[in-house]
């Protein structure tokens, strides 16, 4: 009986340590308090008029996306708004093969004012026949939950942070080279 109790306790403790380690590896997502949706948003101070920032964003979009005309849903230069609907791919890697596991849709909204712009990246949805917000992947009590979702969310977070870094770099004022006259 003591051996049985020892084994049960060992399994409980080892499972508890595994859970603790898994929780420490999880990524924290920016959740909007009102909508309870994942929402990456920031206001970035950047030199330039609203129109200059808008033009830089169009130039960035044209280099970042393979088909910029297809992804841009709203191009409102007068009001300084640019809206993009795109998707990113999530992969499973097994036996040296990298296979697409999921496709996630998202919306990116850029708003421009003199000296600053704001980006909002939200509405993350798993591509399927009906609406499936990826926030369901955060809930281990959801009936469709799978442990692999943690890895999918980390991949999504990494790709979105790369997008944000690219956007910020693309929004920098162009470097003007002054050529020396001979």
C-alpha positions as CSV (number, residue, x, y, z in Angstrom):
1,X,0.0,0.0,0.0
2,X,2.8,2.4,0.9
3,X,4.5,1.7,-2.5
4,X,1.2,2.5,-4.2
5,X,0.9,5.8,-2.4
6,X,4.5,6.7,-3.1
7,X,3.9,6.1,-6.8
8,X,0.7,8.1,-6.9
9,X,2.5,11.0,-5.0
10,X,5.4,10.8,-7.4
11,X,3.1,11.0,-10.4
12,X,1.2,13.9,-8.9
13,X,4.3,15.9,-8.2
14,X,6.0,15.2,-11.5
15,X,2.7,16.2,-13.3
16,X,2.6,19.3,-11.2
17,X,6.1,20.2,-12.1
18,X,5.3,19.6,-15.8
19,X,2.3,21.9,-15.6
20,X,4.3,24.6,-13.8
21,X,7.0,24.4,-16.5
22,X,4.4,24.5,-19.3
23,X,2.8,27.6,-17.7
24,X,6.2,29.4,-17.4
25,X,6.9,28.8,-21.1
26,X,3.5,30.3,-22.2
27,X,3.4,33.6,-24.0
28,X,1.4,36.4,-22.5
29,X,-0.9,38.1,-25.0
30,X,-2.3,41.6,-25.0
31,X,-6.0,41.1,-24.2
32,X,-8.4,44.0,-24.8
33,X,-10.4,44.6,-21.6
34,X,-13.6,45.4,-23.4
35,X,-13.7,42.8,-26.1
36,X,-11.6,40.1,-24.4
37,X,-9.8,39.6,-27.8
38,X,-6.1,39.5,-28.5
39,X,-5.2,43.1,-29.5
40,X,-1.7,44.4,-30.3
41,X,-2.0,48.2,-30.2
42,X,0.5,51.0,-29.8
43,X,0.9,54.6,-30.7
44,X,4.3,55.3,-32.2
45,X,5.8,58.8,-32.2
46,X,7.3,59.4,-35.7
47,X,8.4,62.6,-37.4
48,X,6.2,63.6,-40.4
49,X,2.8,64.9,-41.3
50,X,-0.1,62.5,-41.3
51,X,0.1,62.4,-45.1
52,X,3.8,61.6,-45.1
53,X,3.2,58.8,-42.6
54,X,0.4,57.5,-44.7
55,X,2.6,57.4,-47.8
56,X,5.4,55.6,-45.9
57,X,2.9,53.0,-44.7
58,X,1.7,52.4,-48.3
59,X,5.4,52.0,-49.3
60,X,6.0,49.6,-46.4
61,X,2.8,47.6,-47.3
62,X,3.9,47.3,-50.9
63,X,7.2,45.7,-49.9
64,X,5.9,43.6,-46.9
65,X,3.0,41.9,-48.6
66,X,3.2,39.8,-51.7
67,X,-0.1,41.2,-53.1
68,X,-0.7,44.6,-51.4
69,X,-3.7,45.4,-53.6
70,X,-5.5,42.3,-52.3
71,X,-4.7,42.8,-48.6
72,X,-5.7,46.5,-48.3
73,X,-9.3,46.8,-47.5
74,X,-9.4,50.6,-46.8
75,X,-7.1,53.2,-48.1
76,X,-8.5,56.5,-46.8
77,X,-5.7,59.1,-47.3
78,X,-7.9,62.1,-46.3
79,X,-8.8,60.6,-42.9
80,X,-5.4,59.0,-42.5
81,X,-6.6,55.4,-42.2
82,X,-5.3,52.2,-43.8
83,X,-6.9,48.8,-43.1
84,X,-5.3,45.5,-44.0
85,X,-6.8,42.0,-43.8
86,X,-4.2,39.2,-44.1
87,X,-3.3,35.8,-42.8
88,X,-0.3,33.9,-41.4
89,X,0.6,30.3,-41.5
90,X,1.2,28.1,-38.4
91,X,3.4,25.0,-38.8
92,X,3.8,21.6,-37.3
93,X,7.2,20.2,-37.5
94,X,7.6,16.4,-37.3
95,X,10.3,14.0,-38.6
96,X,12.1,16.9,-40.3
97,X,9.0,18.0,-42.3
98,X,7.4,21.4,-41.9
99,X,3.7,21.2,-42.6
100,X,1.1,24.0,-42.5
101,X,-1.1,23.2,-39.5
102,X,-3.4,26.2,-39.4
103,X,-4.0,29.5,-41.2
104,X,-4.8,32.5,-39.0
105,X,-6.6,35.6,-40.4
106,X,-6.0,39.0,-38.8
107,X,-6.8,42.7,-39.3
108,X,-4.3,45.5,-39.2
109,X,-5.5,49.0,-38.9
110,X,-3.1,52.0,-39.2
111,X,-4.2,55.5,-38.2
112,X,-2.1,58.6,-38.9
113,X,-1.8,62.0,-37.2
114,X,1.0,64.6,-37.4
115,X,4.0,63.2,-35.6
116,X,2.5,59.8,-34.7
117,X,0.7,56.8,-36.0
118,X,-1.2,54.0,-34.3
119,X,-1.4,50.4,-35.3
120,X,-4.0,47.9,-34.1
121,X,-3.7,44.2,-34.9
122,X,-6.8,42.2,-33.9
123,X,-9.6,39.8,-35.0
124,X,-7.4,36.7,-35.1
125,X,-9.4,33.9,-36.5
126,X,-8.6,30.3,-37.4
127,X,-9.5,29.8,-41.0
128,X,-12.4,27.3,-41.2
129,X,-16.0,27.3,-42.4
130,X,-17.4,29.1,-39.4
131,X,-15.9,31.9,-37.2
132,X,-13.4,30.5,-34.7
133,X,-11.5,33.1,-32.7
134,X,-8.0,32.0,-31.7
135,X,-8.7,33.2,-28.2
136,X,-10.4,29.8,-27.7
137,X,-6.9,28.3,-27.8
138,X,-6.1,30.1,-24.6
139,X,-8.9,28.2,-22.7
140,X,-7.9,24.7,-21.7
141,X,-11.5,24.1,-20.7
142,X,-12.7,24.6,-24.3
143,X,-14.0,21.3,-25.8
144,X,-11.8,21.7,-28.9
145,X,-8.6,22.5,-26.8
146,X,-5.4,20.7,-27.7
147,X,-2.0,21.1,-26.0
148,X,-0.5,22.0,-29.5
149,X,-2.4,25.3,-29.4
150,X,0.2,26.7,-27.1
151,X,2.9,26.3,-29.7
152,X,0.5,27.7,-32.4
153,X,-0.1,30.8,-30.3
154,X,3.7,31.3,-29.7
155,X,4.3,31.1,-33.5
156,X,1.5,33.6,-34.1
157,X,2.9,36.0,-31.4
158,X,6.4,35.7,-33.0
159,X,5.1,36.5,-36.5
160,X,3.0,39.4,-35.3
161,X,6.0,40.9,-33.4
162,X,8.1,40.5,-36.6
163,X,5.3,42.3,-38.5
164,X,5.3,45.2,-36.0
165,X,9.2,45.5,-36.1
166,X,9.0,45.6,-39.9
167,X,6.3,48.2,-39.8
168,X,8.2,50.4,-37.4
169,X,11.3,50.1,-39.6
170,X,9.3,50.9,-42.7
171,X,7.8,54.0,-41.0
172,X,11.2,55.6,-40.3
173,X,11.8,58.7,-42.4
174,X,13.8,58.0,-45.6
175,X,17.5,58.6,-45.3
176,X,18.5,61.5,-47.6
177,X,21.9,61.0,-49.1
178,X,23.7,64.2,-49.9
179,X,26.1,63.6,-52.7
180,X,29.3,65.6,-52.8
181,X,29.6,67.7,-55.9
182,X,32.9,67.6,-57.6
